[in-house]
Amino acid sequence: MIKSSQRLSPLDAIDFAILNELQINGRIKHTDLARQANLSAPAMHARIRRLEKNGFIRQYVALVDRERAGYDMLCLIHVSMALHQHDQIENFRTSVQKLPEVLECYHVTGEQDYLLKVVVRNRKDLERFVIRRLTPISGIAQIRTSLVLSEIKATTALPLPPLSDESS
């Protein structure tokens, strides 16, 4: 049996350069990207289609400025489950996926079970979210909320290898 990692062709320096550029500017024209990489437009298109098909590029999105969109509060919410039973865990996961205020949810190690990155407009919205949306989810034992005072670094770009193969 062939493992999925063996079926995917390995990425070369040009693929990494394409991915790096698309992380910076997802709207770059394929012709401009081809020119940067010294490839023909059809060759560039084929490479991008292969990266998409093989799952290296999952989707293209616009990153909206949350504060300009009226979401002044970014919160990190730690959730501990009362019992670690399959039904309660699945219920929690399904419920959280339906909450639009939850931007990200991670199952973590440590004292808490889950870490949620949540966005709300103000303090009252946070109170409503915690009391009316999060607390009613069965199986939750504890909720701890931290307010983000300032974002020091927020990126979506992965640290992929650069085009040059220089070692430090």
Secondary structure, DSSP 8 states (H G I E B T S, - for coil): ---HHHHS----HHHHHHHHHHHH-TT--HHHHHHHHT--HHHHHHHHHHHHHTTSS--------TTTTT--EEEEEEEEES---HHHHHHHHHHHHT-TTEEEEEE-SSS-SEEEEEEESSHHHHHHIIIIIITTSTTEEEEEEEE----S----------SS----
